[in-house]
Amino acid sequence: MELLPIRRAILSVTDKSGLAEFAAFLSGNGVELVSTGGTKKAMTDAGLPVTAVDQVTGFPEMLGGRVKTLHPHIHAGILADKDNPEHLETLEKFSLKPFDLICVNLYDFAKAVAQKADLKAAVEQIDIGGPTMLRASAKNFHSILVVPSPVYYGEITEALKANAMQAPLALRHKMALETFKATSAYDAMIAEYLGRA
């Protein structure tokens, strides 16, 4: 689709700069916000209505936070091709709701390395759910807008304002490219660290 209406979003970020303003813009334009842990708290503290991920999945965060978003209620909603009737039928059959925007930035692995964390502590700063959501969203950019960094909040806000809260395909394509660049750099950083550890 050329223009994607933005109605439901997941926000799960380590870097919370600009988050309250961006989330307030989305919420103020009728977008349902879903979030995890510290991101949810930051938005709730800003007075925004937010649904916890565990309310969507029906499971609590587990394994010390290692498992939060790895669930069909999240990933089916991210990976569904909205131009594919079979995908839409599957969502309906299993009572799954699609997402339209995924805003994720990753655990700060570079900070852990810079602080000379030991190997076990550094490994805990390797994000799993975040890159999974980012890559799934970037793959499915025809049906979802991925936001991999606060750097893009302004551009995305202006594009949505200009298009009645619909994301143009060209913007979704650009964000997918930037997302794969970001996840690739993240994995390369981890590989380099483990190669030296």
N, C-alpha and C positions, 0 to 999 in steps of 0.2 A: 504494500500500500504506500502511496506517496506521502500522505499525512496521517500520522498516528496520534489519535487522541490519548492524552495522558490523564488517566483516572486513578491509577493505583501504583504505588511506589514502595520499594524497599530502600531504606537508608541504613547503612552500617559502615561507619567510618572511624578510623584511628585519628586522622587529622580533622579536628572539628572546627577549623577556621571557616567562617562563613556559613556554617551549617544551619544555625538558627534562622538566619535571613532567608536562605534558600528553601528550607523546609516550610517556613511561614508563607513564602510565596506560593509553594505548591498547595499547602493546606488551604490558603485563602482563595485558591482557585478550584476548590472542590476535589483535590487529589487525596485519596485515602493513604495515610502513612503507616508503614509497617517497619518495625525496627528491632534491634537487639541491644541488650545490656546498656553500656555507657552512652551509646548514641540515643537510645530511647530516653534515658534519663535526661540528657542534654535538651532534647526536644520537649519533654514533659516539663522540665524546669523553665522552658521558654513559653509555657502555657499552651502548647500545641497538643491536639488530640492524636495519640499514637497507639496503634495496636502492637502488642508484643508478638514476636515471632512464635513463641511457644503457644500463644492462643491460636495461631494459624496452623501450626503443625500438630498440636495436641500432645506434644512431648516437651519436657523441660530441657533447658540446656544441660548437657551432661559431659562427663569425663573432663571436668575442670574447664569447661568452655570449649573443648575441642570440637564438640558436635552441637551446632545450633541451627544452621540453615541447610544442612545436608538432608533433605527430606522431599518426597514427591510433592507435598503441598507448596513447597517453594520452587523446586526446579521444574516441575511440570508447568507452573505458572510463568516461568521464565522462558522455557524452551518451546512452548507451543507456538506453532506457525499460525498466525491469525488469518492467513489466506487459505489455510487447509481445513476444509470442513470436517475431515476425520479427526484432526487434532481438537477442534472445537467440540465435537461430539464426545471425545474422550474426557475433556475437562468437565463437560456437563454430566457425563455418566458417573464420574468419581467425585462430583461436587467440588471441583478445583476451580479457583478463580485466577485469571491471568494477571500478570503484572505488565506495566507499560514503561516503567522507568526503574532502573537499578543504579543506585548511587553508592559506590563502595570504594574506599581506599584501604590500603593494606597495613597489617601490623608492621611496625617500624623495625625491621630486621637490621637495617644499617645501624640504628642506634644501639641495639644489643651488641653488635660486633664492635662498634666504636668504644663502648663501655667495657670491652674486654670480658664479656660474660663467658662463663665456661661453656663447653660444648652442649651440655644438657640444657642449660638455661637459654642459650642462643637458639637451640632447636625449638624451644617452646614459642619463640617469636617468628617461626615460619607459619605464615597464614595458609590455611587450607580452604576454608569455606569462602573467604573473600575472592581468591583467584578463580575458584570454581564458579561463583556467581558472575564474576567479570567475564570469564571466557564464554560461559553459556550465553550471556547477554550479547556479547560481541558477535558470537556465531549467529545469533538470531536477530541481527540488527534490522532485518526487514519488519520485525514485529515488536521491537523493544528499543528503548533509548538507554544506553549505558553511559554513566557519568563516572569516570575513573579518578577524578581529582577536583579539588575545590577551584583549581585554575579555570575550569570551564563553567562554573556556576553563572557568571555574568552573561556569557555568550548564550547559554541554554535558556536562561531567564528571558533574554531579549527575543530569542527565536520563538519561544512559546507565547510571549506577549504578542508578537507580530502575526502569529498564526492561530489565534483563539485556542491556546493550550493544546495545539497539535504540533508534533515534532516532524519536520520535513525529512524525507529519506536521505537527502544529502548530508544533513547534520548527523543522522543516525550512523551513516556510513563512516563519516569522519571520526566519530566517537569510538566506533568499533576498531578502527585502525589505531587510534591513540591507546586504546585499551590493550590490544595485543602487543604494542610496543612496551607498555608499562609492565605487563605480566612477564614478557620475555626478559626485560631488564631485571625484574625481581628474581626470576629463576636463575639468571646468569650470576647475580650477586650471591645467591645461596650456593650455587655450584662452586664458585670461586672460593667461598669461605670453607666449605666442606673439603675442598681440595687441599686447603692449607691446614685444616684442623688435625 
